[in-house]
Amino acid sequence: MGSPKQPANHENQLVVLKQTLQALHDAETEEILLDTVLHYLKQELDYTVIWIGRYDLANHRLTGKGGSIVGSEMTAIKQPFSLAPGDLLEQVVIQQRPIGVPDLREEPRAGDWRRLAKKYGIQGTIIFPIRHRDRCLGVILLGSALWGVSPHAEEKARLSILLGTLAAALYQLEEDSIRQQAKRPAEPLMTLMGKLRSLPNLEARLDAVVIETHRFIAPTSTNVYWFESDRRYFWWRTGNRKERLGEPTTNGFTAQEINSFYQAMAADQIVSIGEAQSSLKADMAGLLMQKIQARSLLAAPILLRDELFGFIAVEGKEPRIWSEEEKTYLRSVAQLIALTAPLDEMEATVQQVKVDQTLTAEIAQSIFSEADWEVTLQQTAQILCQRLRASYFLVLLYSPDQELFEVCHQHRPPHRQALPAYLNGLNPVDWNMLERSAGAVAVENLEDDLKLMAWRSDLLNIGMQSILVCSTAPGHPLEALLVVGQESARTWNRDEREVLRIVSQQLGITLHQWQLQRQTEQQNHVNQMIQWGITALQQTPLLEVLERAAMEQIARVLDAPLAVLITWPTRHQIAKISAAIIGNAKFGVNLDASIPTLTDPLLNWAVQAEGVVPVSRGEIDAETRQWLNGVEIGQVLALGLHTASDHEVTGIIVVADEANRYWPERQLNALAALGNQLAWSRRHLLMTNTLSGQRAHLERLNWYKHRRIEEIFRALSVNVKRLNELSHQKDALASMRYHQILRQLGNMLSTMAPLLKHEQWQMKTSFGTIALTSLLKRSMERVEGLIHQRQLWSQVHNDSVVDIGGDIHKIELVLGEILTMACFRSPVGGRLDIWCRPLDAHWLEISITDNGMVEPLLLEELTNGRPADWLAPSILDRPPGLHLAICQTLMAQLNGEFNLFQLEDGRILSRLLLPIATGPR
């Protein structure tokens, strides 16, 4: 800026500054402080304009407190200057830093000062803030008639010291004034408490609170709003707003309309809305102020034991800054109202307690006297919903296995759809909240609240808007939950929460017992099915029947749409599907598939694992999908048929279901038990079948070789006898017969060669033909001696000229065996008839009848087979039954048939069916 009026040395300037600062320290009023500073500025600095403005925080403006304009009146700069966003003066106030302007007349941000600058010719200007502890108390404007001038460094230093001292002095004066004029809420509160004791009812007490509050805070109006929990509605109960004539006012508003205000009241927070400050968001604050027709508000909740009764509010028509003393007073009177409000409703509360006691006793009687659990829950739902004015009642049981909540009972309006069978598990926050809560947890509006997020969509879908939920064992691990709900948002009061807590505990005892009983019944049911299945598997004699029965039982116990058994012979590389239970076409398998045992992943997992292997859809390999090809298959259980550790696995069980299927532990155990039994039963049957087959085969081989040896022995005996007779004859005829016998012996030896070479341990089938007459002749020769011995009358009835085709040696042995048996059982002097009859061009029937006796058991077992129990005695284990059974089996292998019957006249019929090589001649 320019130089001082008269040249002065530095020491004189410091002396004047020191005197001025001392004067500021000694000043007792704001006027003296400002006059002292103005005097210094006029004497020490050469400016056209000097102006001091005090900042009014409440109205956000500057008010002129003095100054000078060369050649003009002082009244021009004592007017108030409003601060608008972006103005130079507001920038100095907000930023608390000096700002210089080269020409104030051309500065668009100067506001009213631009007009004054043009009027008085003010150009170069600098504006200093008067600040103390980050608070702006005012500004000093220094203006010059010259363009762009500004103070030099020495002047800035003196101004900084001067203004800092002025700001400190002004701040101290304000603090002293506040302390002297501060409101003391304790005295009016004590007075109010004395009045409230003598007032007869709540209405009178509320009126007294309104009067005293209005007198202490002095707002435009003071009002009390009451809260109706059912509708979640704040309604105007009393106040002095009736004095505001001609102004439209509201009778109330819903909590939904001003949700954040409601949340603050419910959380026991004071809401303050005033000039340049608000404890609510701007949009919500604006809506609230529009509802109550005010520009400033201070509201305190009337809250007792987490139950919101309403709130008391002081309202102003103009913006206002609410002091801490006013907030303290309003919170105190709100608490006084909260303490006295229940007294007015004491009789109604006592009556409601009696009703609730009767209600809970009625529910308890229903719970412990009703045998039908569903009826009990239905009665409880009706009583409780009527008391709580609710539309929904749910009983949720927690399943630790599935980590879900089972909806075991639900009472709802008839027009609403039902909940799914299970609800998702809760997040840890909600879980801990319900587990640790000593009472019921309320959710007033599911759409706005963050509680129970896992259930929000399911509950909203069935129309539930507000819920009250309580554990059946508060303070303990969750077992079950009771939920009541309403179709509209509402608040649940303390009495309602207490009623639900009592009922929940009453139901909890029975629910716990019922759940234990149900789990026991389920386990017993599974155990019974396992035991029944194991017994059935143990008693099944046929492998195919065993395998299918096992799959049926596994599908039933596991309640699965697909159960498959895959088997393969020991050390074979190809497996097949032996049995499959397919309850749904979408869970099908390729029954004809050839499954590689070495490369199929699912098969190898099951073989290598010790127990049940769970496999999800994503883990099923493409190679396995070629045979496990059901489109809905999402979860698979695989189990190898393990027996002893040194036994090879020759099969696996595969069970499949949808992707979201959960397999509880009891079902997995059931699968393991049934699979183990199947493995051992199947191994037992395989071994039994193998050994019994080997036994039958060896029996047939022994019979066959024994009969061949007998045949050779008979032939050798005859020929040796002939040779002995020829040894005494020396003629040519004897020599010829000798060579003939030798040829017969050679032929006999040649027939024995195949037997020795190819039928050491198993019989081989060869094909040949023989005339029926020759077959009958040779067979009769075998029993000729026996017929003579028993003096039997025998006759062959044969009009057919056919050739028999097949293994002639074995057919001849069988026919000889049958004839021998018929001779032995025929009585001495009996009759033996042989009937030959072609059935068609391919089959010949030989029927042998005799008058012998046959045990009925032999006929029965030859027809139906030996007993299923291999350890039980059988008539087929010893001759003649054993030999007849061998003949029957051997004929079946030769594509023929042998049966033994008893005719109506008592005769025994041996029926032999033989294949014809050619048609009749």
BELJOFEN-V635275 format. One record per residue. N is the residue number from 0. PSI is psi in whole degrees, 0 to 359 (NA if undefined). Layout:
((N,PSI) (N,PSI))
//
This chain:
((0,185) (1,176) (2,165) (3,167) (4,312) (5,142) (6,129) (7,145) (8,168) (9,325) (10,319) (11,322) (12,318) (13,324) (14,316) (15,318) (16,319) (17,318) (18,320) (19,316) (20,321) (21,322) (22,323) (23,321) (24,329) (25,347) (26,145) (27,349) (28,162) (29,323) (30,317) (31,318) (32,312) (33,321) (34,320) (35,316) (36,318) (37,318) (38,317) (39,315) (40,321) (41,322) (42,325) (43,339) (44,148) (45,93) (46,150) (47,320) (48,132) (49,123) (50,136) (51,126) (52,137) (53,137) (54,128) (55,104) (56,320) (57,320) (58,359) (59,61) (60,166) (61,135) (62,126) (63,131) (64,2) (65,165) (66,193) (67,145) (68,124) (69,122) (70,13) (71,169) (72,152) (73,339) (74,339) (75,340) (76,18) (77,7) (78,158) (79,146) (80,111) (81,146) (82,118) (83,151) (84,130) (85,350) (86,156) (87,316) (88,320) (89,324) (90,320) (91,319) (92,316) (93,310) (94,339) (95,45) (96,146) (97,149) (98,133) (99,144) (100,125) (101,319) (102,108) (103,336) (104,334) (105,6) (106,112) (107,342) (108,6) (109,347) (110,228) (111,334) (112,336) (113,318) (114,315) (115,323) (116,320) (117,324) (118,320) (119,5) (120,42) (121,128) (122,264) (123,124) (124,143) (125,139) (126,123) (127,138) (128,146) (129,101) (130,147) (131,122) (132,52) (133,21) (134,130) (135,123) (136,347) (137,188) (138,159) (139,126) (140,126) (141,119) (142,152) (143,157) (144,353) (145,154) (146,131) (147,14) (148,155) (149,155) (150,148) (151,178) (152,320) (153,321) (154,320) (155,323) (156,316) (157,320) (158,321) (159,318) (160,318) (161,310) (162,325) (163,318) (164,321) (165,316) (166,319) (167,321) (168,317) (169,318) (170,319) (171,322) (172,320) (173,318) (174,318) (175,321) (176,322) (177,318) (178,325) (179,326) (180,2) (181,141) (182,140) (183,100) (184,343) (185,317) (186,308) (187,331) (188,318) (189,321) (190,317) (191,319) (192,323) (193,323) (194,320) (195,331) (196,332) (197,354) (198,144) (199,330) (200,176) (201,323) (202,316) (203,321) (204,320) (205,319) (206,320) (207,320) (208,319) (209,315) (210,311) (211,323) (212,319) (213,322) (214,322) (215,315) (216,331) (217,55) (218,186) (219,318) (220,157) (221,129) (222,153) (223,127) (224,135) (225,152) (226,128) (227,111) (228,326) (229,315) (230,356) (231,57) (232,132) (233,122) (234,145) (235,123) (236,314) (237,166) (238,185) (239,26) (240,344) (241,342) (242,343) (243,76) (244,145) (245,3) (246,132) (247,130) (248,160) (249,149) (250,354) (251,180) (252,157) (253,156) (254,331) (255,325) (256,322) (257,65) (258,318) (259,326) (260,317) (261,317) (262,322) (263,319) (264,314) (265,333) (266,10) (267,47) (268,142) (269,139) (270,125) (271,123) (272,122) (273,203) (274,119) (275,21) (276,148) (277,138) (278,1) (279,162) (280,155) (281,315) (282,320) (283,321) (284,319) (285,319) (286,318) (287,316) (288,328) (289,323) (290,317) (291,1) (292,55) (293,167) (294,349) (295,150) (296,142) (297,118) (298,138) (299,137) (300,144) (301,97) (302,131) (303,123) (304,49) (305,13) (306,122) (307,119) (308,329) (309,209) (310,156) (311,138) (312,139) (313,134) (314,146) (315,145) (316,341) (317,156) (318,143) (319,144) (320,121) (321,130) (322,165) (323,327) (324,321) (325,320) (326,318) (327,317) (328,313) (329,320) (330,322) (331,316) (332,329) (333,321) (334,325) (335,317) (336,318) (337,325) (338,328) (339,341) (340,315) (341,335) (342,323) (343,334) (344,22) (345,315) (346,315) (347,323) (348,317) (349,317) (350,320) (351,324) (352,318) (353,317) (354,318) (355,323) (356,318) (357,319) (358,313) (359,326) (360,321) (361,319) (362,317) (363,318) (364,321) (365,320) (366,315) (367,353) (368,338) (369,126) (370,326) (371,113) (372,322) (373,320) (374,321) (375,311) (376,322) (377,317) (378,317) (379,317) (380,316) (381,315) (382,314) (383,319) (384,324) (385,318) (386,317) (387,2) (388,48) (389,160) (390,344) (391,147) (392,122) (393,143) (394,118) (395,125) (396,132) (397,131) (398,105) (399,328) (400,312) (401,346) (402,40) (403,165) (404,121) (405,129) (406,92) (407,344) (408,141) (409,130) (410,125) (411,166) (412,146) (413,335) (414,1) (415,146) (416,163) (417,157) (418,156) (419,167) (420,332) (421,145) (422,150) (423,157) (424,158) (425,155) (426,162) (427,325) (428,311) (429,321) (430,311) (431,324) (432,312) (433,325) (434,322) (435,344) (436,134) (437,348) (438,201) (439,149) (440,128) (441,140) (442,109) (443,325) (444,110) (445,331) (446,333) (447,334) (448,148) (449,358) (450,150) (451,46) (452,330) (453,336) (454,355) (455,308) (456,319) (457,317) (458,321) (459,326) (460,329) (461,7) (462,3) (463,125) (464,326) (465,140) (466,158) (467,121) (468,140) (469,140) (470,148) (471,350) (472,76) (473,137) (474,1) (475,167) (476,142) (477,129) (478,318) (479,157) (480,142) (481,133) (482,127) (483,149) (484,166) (485,155) (486,347) (487,159) (488,139) (489,168) (490,140) (491,120) (492,176) (493,320) (494,319) (495,319) (496,324) (497,321) (498,314) (499,324) (500,316) (501,314) (502,322) (503,318) (504,322) (505,314) (506,330) (507,321) (508,312) (509,322) (510,318) (511,313) (512,320) (513,320) (514,318) (515,318) (516,318) (517,318) (518,320) (519,318) (520,318) (521,317) (522,320) (523,320) (524,316) (525,318) (526,320) (527,318) (528,322) (529,313) (530,317) (531,318) (532,318) (533,318) (534,316) (535,319) (536,322) (537,333) (538,358) (539,122) (540,340) (541,138) (542,314) (543,317) (544,319) (545,311) (546,317) (547,318) (548,321) (549,317) (550,322) (551,317) (552,319) (553,316) (554,324) (555,314) (556,318) (557,356) (558,52) (559,145) (560,351) (561,128) (562,124) (563,140) (564,125) (565,127) (566,163) (567,148) (568,158) (569,128) (570,19) (571,152) (572,0) (573,129) (574,161) (575,164) (576,113) (577,326) (578,142) (579,130) (580,111) (581,105) (582,347) (583,135) (584,337) (585,353) (586,41) (587,169) (588,160) (589,101) (590,337) (591,9) (592,146) (593,118) (594,120) (595,124) (596,338) (597,335) (598,344) (599,120) (600,314) (601,318) (602,318) (603,324) (604,315) (605,321) (606,320) (607,337) (608,155) (609,332) (610,210) (611,135) (612,112) (613,135) (614,128) (615,170) (616,320) (617,340) (618,353) (619,121) (620,157) (621,326) (622,320) (623,327) (624,342) (625,332) (626,329) (627,74) (628,16) (629,135) (630,336) (631,2) (632,119) (633,333) (634,135) (635,138) (636,130) (637,138) (638,124) (639,147) (640,81) (641,142) (642,248) (643,161) (644,332) (645,10) (646,141) (647,144) (648,129) (649,24) (650,158) (651,156) (652,135) (653,124) (654,136) (655,153) (656,190) (657,168) (658,328) (659,13) (660,136) (661,133) (662,105) (663,163) (664,323) (665,327) (666,323) (667,319) (668,321) (669,318) (670,317) (671,319) (672,313) (673,323) (674,320) (675,318) (676,320) (677,319) (678,313) (679,319) (680,320) (681,318) (682,319) (683,313) (684,320) (685,315) (686,318) (687,315) (688,319) (689,311) (690,320) (691,324) (692,318) (693,320) (694,312) (695,320) (696,315) (697,325) (698,316) (699,318) (700,318) (701,316) (702,315) (703,311) (704,323) (705,318) (706,325) (707,320) (708,319) (709,318) (710,317) (711,317) (712,316) (713,316) (714,318) (715,319) (716,317) (717,314) (718,324) (719,321) (720,319) (721,319) (722,320) (723,321) (724,321) (725,338) (726,341) (727,357) (728,139) (729,10) (730,175) (731,323) (732,321) (733,321) (734,320) (735,316) (736,327) (737,311) (738,328) (739,317) (740,321) (741,319) (742,320) (743,318) (744,321) (745,317) (746,321) (747,317) (748,322) (749,326) (750,339) (751,340) (752,311) (753,323) (754,316) (755,327) (756,318) (757,349) (758,48) (759,312) (760,355) (761,150) (762,142) (763,146) (764,128) (765,161) (766,137) (767,177) (768,156) (769,142) (770,144) (771,320) (772,319) (773,318) (774,316) (775,320) (776,313) (777,324) (778,320) (779,326) (780,327) (781,325) (782,10) (783,314) (784,321) (785,323) (786,314) (787,320) (788,319) (789,7) (790,47) (791,143) (792,118) (793,150) (794,138) (795,124) (796,99) (797,116) (798,8) (799,140) (800,90) (801,165) (802,137) (803,134) (804,141) (805,200) (806,95) (807,318) (808,315) (809,322) (810,318) (811,321) (812,318) (813,312) (814,320) (815,319) (816,317) (817,317) (818,320) (819,314) (820,318) (821,321) (822,317) (823,321) (824,346) (825,141) (826,157) (827,130) (828,11) (829,186) (830,140) (831,118) (832,137) (833,119) (834,131) (835,128) (836,118) (837,131) (838,321) (839,200) (840,351) (841,343) (842,142) (843,135) (844,126) (845,117) (846,128) (847,120) (848,144) (849,170) (850,22) (851,183) (852,135) (853,136) (854,133) (855,325) (856,325) (857,315) (858,319) (859,314) (860,329) (861,328) (862,314) (863,350) (864,165) (865,166) (866,151) (867,328) (868,112) (869,341) (870,349) (871,143) (872,144) (873,143) (874,346) (875,356) (876,349) (877,156) (878,150) (879,348) (880,318) (881,314) (882,322) (883,320) (884,323) (885,317) (886,319) (887,315) (888,318) (889,321) (890,325) (891,322) (892,333) (893,15) (894,25) (895,200) (896,142) (897,132) (898,154) (899,126) (900,164) (901,123) (902,169) (903,330) (904,6) (905,347) (906,158) (907,129) (908,121) (909,113) (910,126) (911,128) (912,120) (913,147) (914,141) (915,130) (916,318) (917,166) (918,175) (919,144) (920,NA))
//
